[in-house]
Amino acid sequence: MDRVTEMEAFVRVVDAGGYTAAARAWGRSKAVVSKHVTALEGRLGVQLLRRTTRSMSLTDAGRAYYGRCVDLLGELEALDSSVRDDHARPRGRLRVTAPPGFVERYRSLVTTEFLAAYPDVSLELELTHRMVDLVEEGFDVALRITAPRDSSLVARRLAPAPHVAVASPSYLATHGAPKRPKDLREHACLVDTNFRERGRWRFRVGGRPEVVDVDGPIRVNSPTTVRDLAIEGHGIALVLGLLAEAALADGRLVEVLPGMPAHDWSIFAVYPRRRHLPGRVRAFVDHLARAFADG
């Protein structure tokens, strides 16, 4: 008998809690399912299941073998999927989590342009600043503006994501401009609580790191709100450059501490480490990488 079929029959019996339920779900007869499991035990020379007239349970050997079977059958399914994806247009639902400000800035790239190139893919976007557990919550890709930290995930760098300290002309006219990062301690600073270190801002001065602890009248978990508060004159904000570029261009904001880069982060596409990457994930990440490489 086919070895993989025997393993699948065994896993189905365990998952279903019995032969009858497994046979019904699999569309086979109970006798065929039992024959596969018996053949598997005979080939291994080990009892995997304890059977009584009223119950069924795994032996110690069966419990260990079940876990390995689930892993192996999952790998085989992923391999089949990857081969299908490689020889067909990417298709299926793609679940992506991303910061709201990023999608606001690059909405056409993430949605319109991608779906035009891959019409058989449907896109589900979860816009949040929360650090989503991709595996636990069933997401395919996360777009993150940070430094990669989770070694269990693959992080592909798409583009640099410099941050800038900014303030409104009215705030600077009233309070003056800081000349070095340490001067920020004397200013009203608007803190984005999405930052892991929150009120600890990091700069590079003459190529050397300089860290300053800041505080101010408002803390909020939204980079766009922090930016807007700075535009209104409430204080100095540290924001992602791409979120501030329009306000800097039209004069609503002024860069503070120019030439002293802050939070030297990058934009990453992050996805679970898999031996066979689904075609829709590969297509999405490659699409973004090409777009950022082209400027």
Backbone as a ProteinNet text record, in pm:
[ID]
protein_1_A
[PRIMARY]
MDRVTEMEAFVRVVDAGGYTAAARAWGRSKAVVSKHVTALEGRLGVQLLRRTTRSMSLTDAGRAYYGRCVDLLGELEALDSSVRDDHARPRGRLRVTAPPGFVERYRSLVTTEFLAAYPDVSLELELTHRMVDLVEEGFDVALRITAPRDSSLVARRLAPAPHVAVASPSYLATHGAPKRPKDLREHACLVDTNFRERGRWRFRVGGRPEVVDVDGPIRVNSPTTVRDLAIEGHGIALVLGLLAEAALADGRLVEVLPGMPAHDWSIFAVYPRRRHLPGRVRAFVDHLARAFADG
[TERTIARY]
83.4	0	87.6	31.4	105.7	134.8	262	304.6	238.8	229.8	170	21.5	-47.9	-189.3	-209.5	-122.1	-129	-113.5	-17.6	4.8	-115.7	-173	-288.9	-407.8	-426.4	-535.4	-517.2	-396.2	-366	-396	-350	-373	-521.7	-592.9	-736.8	-811.4	-772.8	-837.8	-815	-691.5	-660.4	-738.1	-737.4	-805	-956.1	-1012	-1157.4	-1202.3	-1106.3	-1140.2	-1195.9	-1182.2	-1230.2	-1235	-1252.2	-1250.6	-1375.9	-1488.7	-1613.7	-1616.8	-1583.3	-1583.6	-1477.6	-1361	-1254.5	-1297.3	-1360.8	-1406.3	-1510.8	-1601.3	-1706.9	-1647.8	-1553.4	-1493.9	-1406.2	-1343.6	-1249.1	-1319.6	-1443	-1514.6	-1469.5	-1418.7	-1378.2	-1460.4	-1452.4	-1522.2	-1438.8	-1508.7	-1438.3	-1337.9	-1373	-1284	-1154	-1164.3	-1045	-954.9	-1015	-936.1	-864.6	-935.3	-875.6	-762.9	-782.8	-680.1	-551.6	-563.8	-445.2	-369.9	-443.9	-377.3	-312.6	-379.8	-323.3	-196.8	-198.1	-79.6	35.7	4.9	109.1	172.2	90.6	144.1	225.3	178.9	252.8	388	391.2	517.8	615.4	563.6	650.4	685.8	600.7	622.6	594.6	506.6	476.2	325.9	267.8	127.9	117.5	33.6	16	-111.1	-212.9	-343	-387.3	-439.6	-504.5	-653.2	-710.4	-851.2	-928.5	-1040.5	-1136.6	-1271.8	-1371.7	-1503.5	-1561.8	-1512.4	-1571.7	-1478.7	-1351.5	-1259.5	-1137.5	-1065.2	-941.2	-844.1	-717.6	-618.5	-483.4	-397.5	-263.6	-170.4	-85.2	25.5	133.3	235.3	345.8	412.2	433	492.3	398.8	268.5	170.8	167	179.8	176.8	296.2	413.2	532.7	523.4	474.5	466.3	361.6	252.7	147	202.5	279.1	335.2	423.6	505.5	593.9	514.4	407.4	322	255.3	202.9	138.6	236.8	360.4	461.8	492.9	512.5	550	437.3	314.3	201.6	181.2	206.5	198.6	303.1	424.5	531.4	497.1	439.3	402.4	294.5	197.8	92.8	150.5	243.9	307.7	389	455.4	533	441	329.6	234	183	152.4	101.2	204.1	331.3	435.8	456.1	445.4	460.1	343.7	222.4	106.3	122.5	170.8	188.2	293.3	400.7	509	466.6	362.6	320.9	183.4	137.7	8.2	13.7	-82	-87.8	-114.6	-46	-75.8	-224.7	-281.3	-423.9	-451	-573.3	-615.3	-612.2	-653.2	-659.2	-523.2	-482.5	-356.4	-389.5	-350.9	-378.8	-253	-266.7	-153.7	-186.9	-92.5	-106	-1.5	-41.4	46.4	5.8	99.4	62.4	-31.3	-130.9	-224.7	-155.6	-56.3	11.5	84.6	139.6	209.5	112.3	-2.2	-99.7	-162.5	-179.6	-230.3	-136.8	-6.5	92	108.7	101.5	129.4	8	-111.6	-232.7	-241.3	-211.3	-220.1	-121.8	-1	99.9	56.1	5.6	-30.4	-155.9	-251	-380.2	-397.3	-418.2	-455.7	-353	-227.8	-124.2	-100.3	-100.8	-78.9	-193	-316.3	-430.9	-446.8	-401.7	-404.7	-308.7	-195	-95.4	-134.2	-206.7	-242	-392.5	-475.3	-621.3	-682.5	-610.7	-665.4	-637.4	-570.3	-543.5	-643.8	-699.2	-782	-702.5	-718.6	-634.3	-717.2	-670.5	-732.9	-629.6	-659.4	-567.1	-614.3	-523.5	-548.5	-455.6	-510.8	-430.9	-419	-299.7	-277.8	-131.2	-105	32.6	75.9	-16.4	13.4	109	200.2	292	218.6	161.7	76.3	160.4	112.2	173.5	123.1	206.6	162.3	113.4	186.6	151.4	25	20.4	-92.6	-221.7	-212.8	-332.6	-359	-275	-303.2	-278.9	-178.1	-144.8	-30.5	-32.9	71.6	192.5	168.9	276.1	245.8	351.6	340.5	434.8	388.3	474.2	507.8	636.1	678	786.7	779.9	879.8	955	1068.5	1141.6	1273.5	1335.8	1446.3	1394	1431.7	1377.9	1425.5	1333.7	1370.3	1340.4	1239.5	1194.6	1265.8	1359.8	1439.9	1358.6	1237	1154	1084.6	1098.6	1036.3	1142	1102.6	1188.6	1156.9	1258.5	1239	1315.4	1242.5	1305.1	1300.5	1415.8	1423.4	1379.2	1284.5	1231.8	1290.7	1309.9	1357.8	1396.9	1484.7	1512.9	1390.6	1381.3	1267.4	1318.2	1388.5	1443	1332.5	1358.8	1268.6	1329	1243.5	1289	1218.2	1291.6	1231.7	1176.7	1051.6	985.2	905.5	880.9	796.5	738.1	635.3	574.1	657.5	651.5	721.5	676.2	547.6	498.3	559	572.3	633.7	778.4	852.4	993.8	1012.3	920.3	928.6	911.5	829.6	802.4	907.5	950.7	1035.7	1180	1210.9	1344.7	1365.8	1474.7	1505.8	1619.4	1607.2	1718.7	1838.1	1957.7	2078.1	2139.4	2114.3	2162.2	2048.3	2050.7	1943.6	1918.1	2023.1	2002.8	1917.3	1912.1	1829.1	1680.9	1643.8	1502.4	1441.5	1525.9	1473.5	1404.3	1437.3	1378.9	1258.4	1217.5	1108	988.6	872.9	752.6	765.2	777.5	792.6	665.8	624.3	502.9	544	500.3	552.1	454	504.6	427.7	451.5	347.9	365.3	378.2	368.9	397.7	546	631.1	773.6	797.9	880.4	908	964.6	1050.4	1112	1037.4	929.8	840.6	915.8	941.2	1002	1152.4	1213.5	1360.2	1389	1441.5	1468.8	1617.7	1648.7	1787.2	1828.2	1943.6	1997.4	2141.2	2192.9	2335.9	2391.8	2491.5	2554.7	2701.3	2739.6	2877	2910.3	2809.7	2830.9	2824.9	2803.8	2800.3	2658.5	2615.5	2478.9	2464.3	2348.2	2314.9	2168.7	2143.8	2010	1961.3	1835.5	1779.4	1639.6	1610	1477.1	1394.5	1277.5	1195	1057.7	987.3	850.6	777.8	647.5	572.1	426.3	344	204.4	114.4	156	65.4	143.5	87	135.5	18.8	43.4	-65.5	-10.3	-92.4	-45.3	-80.7	-46.1	-74.2	29.5	112.2	212.7	151.1	38.2	-23.5	-81.8	-134.1	-185.3	-71.1	40.7	159.3	203.4	206.8	242.6	146.2	17.4	-82.3	-75.2	-45.6	-28.8	91.7	197.4	313.9	278.8	201.7	158.2	78.7	-0.5	-83.1	-4.2	125.4	208.7	218.7	182.1	183	321.1	417.4	550.4	631.4	741.8	832.6	796.8	791.9	757	868.4	881.7	972.8	885.2	888.2	796.3	870.4	806.9	858.6	862.8	974.7	991.1	881.5	835.9	734.9	601.8	576.8	453.2	462.4	585.9	603.9	639.2	664.6	721.9	632.5	501.1	412.2	412.1	404.6	403	537.4	645.7	776.8	787.1	731.4	739.5	661.7	546.2	465.5	485.6	581.1	616.2	535.3	441.1	365.7	454.2	556.4	654	794.7	882.9	1024.6	1104.8	1207.8	1291.2	1374.6	1378.4	1458	1579.2	1692.4	1816.2	1852.2	1856.3	1893.4	2035.9	2059.1	2190.9	2218.1	2119.4	2132.4	2023	2045.2	1939.4	1892.6	1764	1702.8	1643.3	1650.6	1587.2	1612.3	1731	1771	1707.1	1577	1501	1481.6	1410.5	1380.4	1237.4	1186.8	1058.3	1087.7	1022.8	1043.1	912.3	921.2	813.1	852.4	768.6	799.6	698	746.8	655.6	712.9	627.2	674.1	776.9	870.3	974.1	913.4	909	852.6	948.8	946.4	1032.4	980.4	848.6	788.7	695.7	737.4	662.5	548.6	423.3	311.6	338	294.2	320	262.7	146.4	86.3	169.5	233.4	321.2	445.6	504	623.4	593.2	477.9	440.7	423.2	359.7	335.2	465.9	552.5	679.1	766.8	773.6	852.3	797	664.7	599.7	643.2	641.5	683.1	831.9	912.3	1057.2	1092	1027.2	1053.9	1013.4	897.5	847.9	941.3	989.6	1079.4	1216.6	1261	1390.7	1386.6	1270.1	1255	1237.7	1224	1209.4	1072
-119.1	0	125	235.8	360.3	409.3	438.2	476.9	607.9	703.5	832.4	815.9	731.3	707	643.8	551.4	491.3	597.7	686	792.8	886.2	917.3	1006.5	941.2	812.9	741.9	745.9	723.4	725.4	863.1	969.6	1105.9	1138.3	1097.6	1125	1053.4	931.5	858.4	929.7	973.2	1044.5	1175.7	1251.8	1382	1367.8	1264.6	1246.4	1177.4	1114.8	1046.9	906.8	851.3	715.2	682.8	555.5	508.5	549.9	542.4	573.7	719.4	810.3	953	985.6	920.9	944.9	898.5	781.1	727.4	818.3	869.1	956.3	1086.4	1146.8	1273	1254.8	1139.4	1113.3	1059.5	1013	955.6	815.5	742.4	602.2	514.8	385.2	294.8	277.5	241.3	217.1	103.2	1.8	-113.5	-71.6	18.8	65.1	145.3	234.5	314	223.4	126.6	33.7	-46.5	-85.1	-162.4	-83	48.9	134.7	145.9	166.9	183.6	52.2	-58.4	-189.2	-216.3	-182.6	-201.5	-114.6	8.6	98.1	39.8	-6.9	-66.2	-192	-271.3	-391.7	-358.7	-256.2	-217.1	-162.4	-87	-29.4	-130.1	-231.3	-326.2	-265.1	-164.2	-91.4	-66.5	-82	-46.7	104.3	167	312	351.1	268.4	298.3	184.9	219.3	120.8	124.7	10.8	4.9	-81.4	-30.5	-111.6	-94.4	-163.2	-150.6	-11.7	60.1	188.9	308.2	286.4	400.7	366.8	471.6	458.9	562.2	526.4	621	592.8	691.7	677	610.1	523	474.4	582.7	564.5	661.4	670.7	555.5	555.4	623.1	598.1	659.4	809.8	858.5	1003	1070.1	1011.7	1068.1	1059.4	947.6	928.4	1020.3	1043.6	1132.7	1273.1	1326.3	1460.1	1468.6	1366.7	1367.8	1352.9	1272.2	1254.9	1386.8	1459.5	1587.6	1682.7	1687.3	1775.3	1734.5	1606.1	1558.2	1578.6	1546.3	1565.6	1713.1	1800.1	1943.5	1989.9	1936.3	1970.3	1923.2	1804.3	1752.9	1840	1883.8	1970.4	2105.1	2157.7	2284.6	2270.3	2154	2129.6	2124.8	2054.1	2048.3	2187.8	2267.2	2402.9	2489.1	2475	2558.5	2523.8	2393.9	2353.7	2407.3	2398.5	2454.8	2604.9	2672.9	2818.3	2855.9	2774.1	2804.2	2786.7	2707.9	2680.2	2739	2826.2	2890.9	3031.4	3111.2	3245.2	3237.2	3321.1	3324.1	3348.7	3279.5	3290.3	3269.4	3301.5	3279.5	3406.2	3393.4	3508.3	3534.6	3659.9	3702.7	3793.2	3751.5	3830.8	3908.8	4040.4	4130	4222.6	4241.7	4340.9	4449.6	4575.2	4688.2	4808.4	4902.3	5025.2	5110	5173.6	5255.8	5364.2	5431.1	5539	5490.9	5370.5	5315.6	5292.4	5231.5	5203.2	5332.5	5429.8	5560.1	5620.7	5609.1	5667	5584	5451.6	5363.3	5277.5	5331.3	5251.5	5199	5281.5	5237.7	5124.3	5136	5032	4900.5	4906.8	4786.3	4720.4	4800.7	4745.5	4749	4865.9	4878	4814.8	4852.4	4803.5	4654	4606.6	4463.7	4379.8	4420.3	4342.3	4349.5	4458.6	4466.8	4365	4345	4248.9	4105.1	4084.2	3948.7	3942.8	3939.9	3948.6	3827.1	3715.7	3596.9	3595	3698.2	3709.2	3806.1	3770.3	3863.8	3907.9	4033	4094.5	4127.7	4083.4	4120.9	4199.7	4326.2	4414.2	4436.2	4418.8	4452.6	4569.1	4687.6	4806.9	4828.7	4812.8	4823	4851.1	4916.4	4935.4	4821.8	4732.9	4621.8	4523.6	4466.9	4365.8	4232.5	4204.2	4086.4	3958.8	3854.5	3722	3656.2	3652.9	3608.3	3463.7	3377.1	3235.3	3212.2	3268.4	3247	3302.7	3418.7	3486.1	3462.2	3379.6	3336.6	3440.2	3527.4	3625	3573.5	3614.4	3573	3664.8	3795.6	3895	4009.7	4063.9	4189.2	4290.4	4413.1	4523.4	4600.8	4609.5	4669.4	4772.9	4879.1	4985.5	4981.7	4914.2	4886.1	4820.9	4757.8	4665.7	4525.5	4424.5	4289.6	4234.2	4164.3	4112	3963.3	3913.1	3775.1	3683.5	3602.7	3517.2	3404	3379.3	3273.7	3321	3449.8	3506.8	3547.8	3550.2	3601.8	3750.1	3835	3979.7	4026.6	4072.4	4122.7	4274.5	4336.5	4482.7	4540.2	4633.2	4694.4	4831.9	4910.6	5047.8	5103.9	5203.8	5272	5349.4	5370	5443	5542.6	5645.8	5742.8	5820	5854.6	5938.4	6078.6	6176	6314.2	6378.8	6464.5	6546.3	6671.8	6705	6816.1	6899.3	7023.6	7113.2	7216.5	7284.4	7389.6	7517.2	7603.6	7733	7814.2	7806.2	7884	7835.6	7702.3	7649.7	7695.7	7686.3	7723.5	7873.1	7951.8	8096.8	8132	8054.6	8082.3	8021.3	7900.8	7825.5	7811.2	7847.3	7828.1	7685.6	7663.6	7531.5	7466.3	7338.1	7269	7257.2	7263.4	7251.9	7111.9	7040.4	6902.9	6820	6687.7	6606.1	6628.9	6651.5	6669.7	6792.3	6890.1	7008.7	6976.3	6859.2	6820.8	6803.9	6782.8	6768.8	6896.6	7008.7	7137	7173	7084.3	7113.2	7022.9	7066.3	6982.2	6883.3	6755.8	6653.4	6567.3	6539.1	6460.8	6315.7	6226.6	6089.4	5994.1	5920.8	5813.5	5686.3	5638.8	5523.2	5391.4	5394.8	5274.1	5240.9	5340.4	5312.7	5218.7	5119.9	5023.3	5093.9	5194.7	5266.9	5396.3	5422	5533.6	5665.3	5713.9	5845.5	5848.2	5746.7	5745.1	5757.2	5871.2	5898	5881.2	5820.5	5789.4	5867.9	5931.5	6007.7	5963.3	6008.4	5993.4	6133.2	6166.4	6297.9	6278.6	6324.1	6302.4	6155.7	6073.1	5928.9	5850.1	5916.6	5847.1	5851.4	5744.5	5742.2	5837.2	5899.2	5983.6	5957.9	5925.5	5888.9	5993.4	6034.2	6133	6088.9	6102.9	6074.4	6201.9	6193.1	6311.3	6291.5	6401.4	6395.2	6520.1	6522.4	6636.8	6626.9	6713.2	6723	6612.7	6542.2	6444.5	6319.6	6204.1	6075.6	6007.3	5951.3	5891.9	5779.3	5676.1	5559.8	5573.6	5687.5	5711.2	5806.6	5761.2	5851.4	5965	5941.7	6051.3	6156.4	6113	6209.6	6290.5	6223.6	6295.2	6400.6	6363.2	6459	6576.8	6549.4	6655.5	6747.3	6689.7	6771.5	6864.4	6812.5	6898	7011.9	6983.3	7087.6	7196.2	7155.2	7249.6	7328.9	7294.7	7374	7324.5	7198.2	7146.9	7105.6	7090.3	7050.8	6991.1	6927	6863.6	6714.8	6661.6	6520.7	6450.8	6323	6237.7	6146.8	6165.3	6093.1	6033.1	5934.2	5873	5977	5984.9	6087	6086.2	5967.2	5961.9	6019.1	6021.7	6080.2	6232.9	6283.6	6427.2	6499.9	6426.6	6489.6	6599.1	6578.5	6680	6806.5	6790.4	6906.7	6979.1	6906.8	6971.1	7048.1	6991.1	7055.1	7185.3	7192.3	7315.2	7408.6	7376.7	7468.9	7457	7364.4	7347.4	7290.2	7216	7163.2	7203.8	7209.9	7239.3	7127.3	7080.2	6976.4	7034.5	6964.4	7000.9	6907.6	6960	6881.7	6821.4	6901.9	6848	6794.2	6690.5	6628.2	6533.9	6514.5	6420.7	6315.5	6213.4	6114.9	6042.6	6010.7	5945.4	5811	5716.3	5584.1	5532.4	5487.3	5440.9	5304.8	5308.4	5186.8	5164.1	5056.4	5024	4972.8	4971.2	4906.9	4761.2	4669.2	4526.4	4458.8	4361.2	4264	4140.3	4102.5	3994.2	3882.2	3758.7	3646.1	3522.2	3426.1	3307.4	3229.5	3170.8	3090	2957.4	2936.9	2815	2759.7	2627.6	2566.6	2598.9	2604.6	2632.9	2752.6	2865.4	2989.6	2993.4	3018.3	3027	3133.6	3105.8	3196.1	3335	3346	3478.4	3562.5	3497.5	3571.8	3619.7	3528.2	3565.1	3677.9	3671.2	3773.7	3909.4	3912.2	4038.2	4102	4022.9	4076.9	4123.6	4043.9	4084.3	4211.4	4224.5	4344.3	4468.7	4461.1	4575.1	4603.4	4497.4	4516.7	4584.8	4544.5	4608	4755.5	4782.4	4920.1	5010.4	4966.1	5049.9	5060.2	4954.7	4960.7	5060	5072.5	5166.1	5309.6	5325.4	5460.2	5516.1
0	0	0	-44.5	-50	91.4	116.6	251.2	295.7	205.9	240.5	272	195.4	221.5	358.3	395.4	528.7	637	619.3	717	724.2	608.6	606.6	676.7	654.9	721.3	872.7	918.1	1061.8	1121.1	1055.2	1103.8	1105.9	1002.2	996.7	1109.4	1140.6	1249	1381.9	1405.1	1530	1536.5	1427.8	1426.8	1445.4	1384.8	1390.9	1519.6	1588.7	1712.8	1694.3	1572.7	1549.4	1401.9	1372	1233.6	1157.5	1221.6	1151.7	1107.2	1199.6	1166.5	1062.1	1071.7	973.7	835.2	828.9	700.2	637.4	719.8	668.1	612.6	686.6	642.6	519.4	506.4	397.4	273.1	289.3	176.1	142.5	240.3	221.6	315.9	295	387.1	513.3	621.8	746.9	731.5	652.2	632.7	564	465	393.8	486.8	567.2	661.3	760.5	815.5	910.7	846.6	718.7	647.8	632.8	602.8	589.4	721.7	830.6	960.3	1004.5	982	1018.3	938.4	810.1	726.3	775.7	818.7	870	995.5	1088.2	1211.3	1179.9	1083.8	1046.9	987	903.6	840.7	943.8	1041.2	1143.6	1252.9	1269.4	1378.1	1514	1517.6	1641.4	1647.4	1766.1	1783.2	1801.1	1720	1726.1	1800.1	1791.4	1850.5	1941	2058	2145.8	2115.1	2083.7	2045.8	2144	2187.7	2263.3	2194.1	2242.3	2179.3	2200.7	2302.3	2335.3	2312.9	2299	2290.4	2207	2176.4	2101.9	2157.1	2174.1	2224.5	2160.5	2163.9	2108.7	2208.7	2160.7	2241.8	2245	2328	2330.4	2193.3	2129.8	1995.7	1896.5	1911.5	1821.8	1835.4	1959.9	1982.6	1914.7	1929.8	1866.4	1714.5	1664.4	1519.1	1458	1531.7	1482.8	1456	1549.7	1530.4	1408.2	1386.9	1269.3	1141.2	1145.8	1027.1	988.6	1088.2	1060.5	993.6	1046.4	986.6	843.1	821.8	689.9	589.2	627.9	536.4	505	603.9	579.8	480.2	491.9	397.8	256.9	246.1	114.1	50.3	131.6	79.6	36	117.3	80.9	-46.5	-62.8	-184.5	-306.3	-294.3	-405.5	-439.7	-335.7	-358.2	-427.9	-385.8	-445.9	-593.3	-626.7	-766.2	-849	-792.4	-863.6	-883	-777.5	-786.3	-889.2	-898	-991.7	-1136.3	-1159.6	-1296.7	-1328.3	-1243.1	-1266.3	-1208.7	-1247.2	-1191.9	-1041.5	-963.8	-820.1	-798.1	-701.6	-676.2	-528.6	-489.3	-351.8	-269.5	-143.2	-53.7	8.7	8.6	69.1	186.1	307.2	427.7	465.9	469.2	493.4	609	699.5	804.7	782.3	804.8	776	859.5	883.4	954.1	868.8	928.8	850.7	769.1	826	754.2	630.5	636.7	521.2	406.5	437.5	332.1	280.9	369.7	325.3	220.3	244.6	153.1	26.9	38.3	-75.1	-112	-92.8	-115.2	-258.3	-355.8	-495.6	-523.3	-470.3	-490.6	-427.9	-305.5	-231	-286.8	-332.4	-374.9	-526.7	-583.2	-724.7	-817.7	-800.8	-892.8	-875.9	-751.8	-729	-785.9	-758.1	-804.8	-956.5	-1017.9	-1163.9	-1224.6	-1157.9	-1207.7	-1174.6	-1065	-1020.7	-989.8	-1090.4	-1069.7	-1001.3	-995.4	-929.7	-779.4	-729.2	-586	-524.5	-410.4	-333.8	-211.4	-174.4	-72.1	51.1	167	294.2	374.9	402.7	474	616.9	711.9	852.1	885.7	901.8	926.8	1077.1	1128.5	1272	1299.5	1412.8	1458.8	1550.9	1583.3	1672.9	1606.3	1685.7	1634.5	1627.4	1510.5	1491.9	1491.1	1556.7	1548.8	1420.3	1317.3	1185.2	1186.4	1252.1	1251.2	1332.3	1452.9	1542.3	1483.2	1413.4	1364.8	1216.4	1152.6	1016.2	908.6	927.3	824.7	737.7	611.2	517.2	521.5	530.7	522.1	617.7	678.3	752.7	689.9	674.4	633.8	760.7	791.9	917.8	894.8	972.1	965.3	1097.2	1094.9	1218.1	1180.1	1277.5	1251.7	1279.9	1200.4	1222.6	1355	1426.1	1557.5	1572.4	1504.7	1524.1	1424.9	1475.3	1386.6	1326.1	1377.6	1320.9	1193	1161	1042.4	941.9	815.3	709	693	692.9	678.1	554.9	455.2	332.2	332.9	328	332.9	199	205	83.6	58	163.6	146.6	281.8	284.8	411.1	458.4	590.1	647.6	752.3	707.5	804.2	875.4	1000.5	1078.8	1091.1	1107.6	1122.2	1240.5	1310.6	1415.3	1349	1377.8	1310	1409.6	1370.5	1449.1	1355.2	1401.4	1319.6	1329.6	1228.3	1236.8	1358.2	1394.2	1508.1	1639.3	1655.3	1777.1	1787.1	1678.5	1680.4	1702.3	1649.2	1670	1816.9	1887.5	2028.9	2120.9	2090.5	2183.7	2137.5	2014.5	1961.9	1914.2	1844.3	1788.7	1866.4	1899.9	1966.2	1871.5	1928.7	1845.9	1851.1	1960.9	1976.4	2036.2	2019.6	2075.3	2223.3	2303.3	2447.3	2478.1	2384.9	2406	2404.9	2350.7	2344.7	2483.8	2584.4	2721.1	2768.3	2706.9	2746.7	2660.3	2573.7	2481.3	2507.1	2458.8	2459	2343.4	2375.7	2272.4	2266.2	2146.1	2121.3	2098.2	2184.2	2186.4	2119.6	2020.3	1957	2038	2105.4	2193.5	2117.6	1984.6	1906.9	1908.5	1932	1941.8	2059.4	2038.4	2145.5	2268.6	2246.5	2357.7	2390.8	2319.8	2346.7	2359.3	2480.6	2498.2	2492.8	2436.5	2419.6	2270.7	2230.1	2089.6	2062.3	1949.3	1913.3	1788.1	1794.8	1682.7	1657	1543.6	1515.9	1493.4	1573.2	1567.5	1531.5	1411.4	1367	1355	1320.8	1304.5	1433.7	1545.7	1674.5	1731.6	1798.2	1852	1970.9	1979.1	2093	2126.6	2252.7	2297.6	2396.6	2383	2474.3	2517	2644.5	2697.1	2691.6	2630.1	2608	2671.8	2687	2737.2	2689.6	2707.9	2662.1	2698	2641.4	2683.1	2632.5	2525.2	2463.4	2424.2	2457.1	2407.8	2336.9	2220.7	2144.2	2057.2	2034.3	1957	1809.6	1751.8	1609.8	1552.2	1459.4	1400.4	1320.9	1255.7	1180	1274.3	1389	1486.4	1546.4	1575.3	1625.1	1523.7	1397.6	1292.9	1290.3	1296.4	1288.8	1411	1528	1648.4	1635.8	1572.6	1549.5	1454.3	1349.7	1255.9	1328.4	1427.6	1502.7	1606.7	1623.5	1713.3	1855.3	1881.1	2017.9	2065.7	1976.5	2019.5	1906.1	1944	1848.6	1839.8	1719.7	1698.6	1623.2	1648.7	1572.6	1487.7	1357.2	1269.5	1151	1092.5	970.9	859.9	790.3	687.8	583.2	541.9	435.9	481.8	614.5	665.1	676.5	682.1	700.4	571.4	462.4	343.4	285.7	282.6	225.5	310.3	443.6	533.2	532.9	516.6	504.7	373.7	266.9	135.6	129.9	198.2	189.4	307.9	396.2	502.9	630.1	638.2	762.2	872.8	834.9	929.1	886.8	985.7	963	1027.6	959.7	1019.3	1132.5	1241.8	1358.7	1364.2	1403.2	1409.9	1273.5	1168.6	1037.2	1039	960.4	955.7	1070.9	1157.4	1269.8	1255.5	1174.3	1144.6	1270.7	1271.5	1387.9	1347.7	1439.6	1420.2	1278.4	1253.8	1121	1092.4	1065.6	1041.4	891.6	861	721.1	710.9	587.6	558.6	524.1	593.2	571.7	534.3	446.1	426.5	505.6	599.9	692.5	672.9	666.8	649	717.4	752.6	824	742.4	813.7	749.1	704.6	572.4	515.5	411.4	399.8	297.9	158.1	143.6	12.7	27.7	-24.6	-10.7	-111.7	-68.2	-163.6	-269.9	-391.9	-503.1	-481.8	-417.3	-397.1	-300.6	-202.3	-110.2	-184.4	-260.9	-337.2	-434.7	-501.4	-598.7	-531.5	-415.3	-344.8	-298.7	-238.4	-187.6	-303.6	-410.8	-528	-590.4	-594.7	-649.1	-572.2	-438.8	-357.7	-373.2	-376.2	-388.8	-520	-629	-760	-755.9	-695.5	-693.6	-615	-501.7	-422.6	-487.3	-553.8	-623.7	-738.6	-802.3	-914.3	-866.1	-737.1	-681.1	-694.4
[MASK]
+++++++++++++++++++++++++++++++++++++++++++++++++++++++++++++++++++++++++++++++++++++++++++++++++++++++++++++++++++++++++++++++++++++++++++++++++++++++++++++++++++++++++++++++++++++++++++++++++++++++++++++++++++++++++++++++++++++++++++++++++++++++++++++++++++++++++++++++++++++++++++++++++++++++

